[in-house]
Amino acid sequence: MLRCTTSYQIEYILMMMEQWKVK
């Protein structure tokens, strides 16, 4: 479960970073 949670968080962070770059 930890791995799944970590992977999910990383994906979410990547999405946030992408949005910041667009801004």
Beta strands, then each sheet from edge to edge (+ up, - down):
end
